[in-house]
């Protein structure tokens, strides 16, 4: 797939020559399309791996944040996961009903909700350690390629943040 410099060069050439940059509008050249399909497909790989843990992919992401830092506010989790409160709140309610987290008023700020792991939520981490290796195996990609992909996507995320 051509990089942004190739696209800029093609666009510059087409503007100078008066020709239409048709190839720039090909679906298979669109970064948004590649990211969208890759995202759906990778998340689909997670479903059967997360199912025995009783987690959906978004719930898994919440649990990952809490396994890193046991106590966070709802606002902090939303910022870390780039999720708005309307999306995050139902996820947290389901995790709480499952007995994995507790939501309580933050002791330092009564307006904020603190989210902490229960013992069951902490114990689930041990089983979740098997998720990454299974996903790597299912992807069938070299670790170096996955590391490079992760770095590139991290740059895309940084470039698209306000």
N, C-alpha and C positions, 0 to 999 in steps of 0.2 A: 504494500500500500504506500503510495507516495506520501512524503511528509509535507508539512505546511509550506516549506520553502519551494518545493516542486509546484504546489498549488498556486502560490503567489507568482512564481515564474510563469506558469501557464496562463494565469489571469493577465499578467502584464503583457505577455506576448499577444494574447488575443485582443487586448485593448489597443495595442500598437498596430496590429494588422487588420483590425476591424472584424475579425472572425469571432463567432460565438464560442464561448468556453463550454461546449456541450459536455465534454468529458468530466468537467468539474461537478456536474449534476447527476452523474451516474450513481445509482444507489450503492453499488459496491465500493464506491470511493468515499462514502460519507462516514465520518468518525462517529456521529450520533447513532447511525444504524448499527455499526459494528459493536459499539458499547452496549446498546440496547439488547441486541441478540445475545451477546456474550453474558451480560448480566442475567437475563432470564435463564439461559442454559446452565450457568454455574449455580444459580440458586436452586434450580431443579435437581442438580447433583446432590445438594445438601439435604433435600427432603427425606430420602430414605435413611440417610445417616443420622439425622436429628430426630426422626420419628421415635426410635427406641428411648430417646432421652425425654420424650414428651414435649419437645420444643419445635416451634416454627423458626424459620431463619431470622425474622426480626426479633423474636424472643431470645434467640441464641446471641444476637448482637448485644442486647441489653445485658444478658448474663456475662458476656465477655467483659463489658465495662465494669461490672460489679466484681468479677473475679480479680480484676486488676486493682480496684480500689473499693473495698467493701461498702463504704457508705458514701453516697452521692445524693445531691438534690435532684429532683426531677429536671430542673433547668440544666444542671450540669450534664446529665445523661443526654438530654435533648441536644445540647451543644456538641458533645462528643460524637453523637451518631448522626448529626445533622437532621434531626427529626423535630417536627413541631409538636407542641403539647397535645393537640387533638389526635395525632397519630400515636404518640407515646402513651398517653393515659390508658387506653384500652389494653395495650400490651402489658403495662404494669399491673392492671387489675387482674388479668388472666394469670400472670406469674404469681401474684399474691394468692389468688384462689387455689393455685397449684401447690401452695406452701413453700415456694422457693424464695420469696422476698417478703419484706415487711415495709409498709409505708406508714410513716409517722411524722407528726409535726417536728420540724427541725428544732433542736433545743435552743439554738442561738437566734433563730428567726422563725417565729410562729407562723409567718406567711408562707414559708417554704416547706415542702414535703421532703423528708429525708427517706431514702430508699436503702435498705440494708438487706443483706443475705440472711436467710434462716440457716439453721444447721443443715437442713436438707439441700438448700441451695449451694452451700459450700461443698457438701459431699458430691453433688452432681458434677462438680469440676473434674473430679478424678475420672469419671466416665467420659467426660467431654474431651479429655486429652487424646482420645482415639479419633476425634473428628478430623483434625488437620491431615494426619497421614492417610486416612481413607479418601479424603478429597483429592489429595495429590495423586494417589493411585488411580482414582476414577478419571482424573484429567489426563493422565498418561503423558504429562509434560515433564521435561527436565527441570530440576530445582533451580538451576541458573536462569532458565527461561522464565520461570514463575517469579523469581526474584527481580528480574529485569522488568517484567510486566507490572509487578507491584510498584516498583519505583516510578515507572512511566505513569501509571494511574494516579499515584500520589501527586505527581507534578500536575496532572490534569485537574485533580481536585483543588490543589492550591491555586492554579491559574483561574479557576472558575468561581472561587469564593469571593464574595463582595469585599 
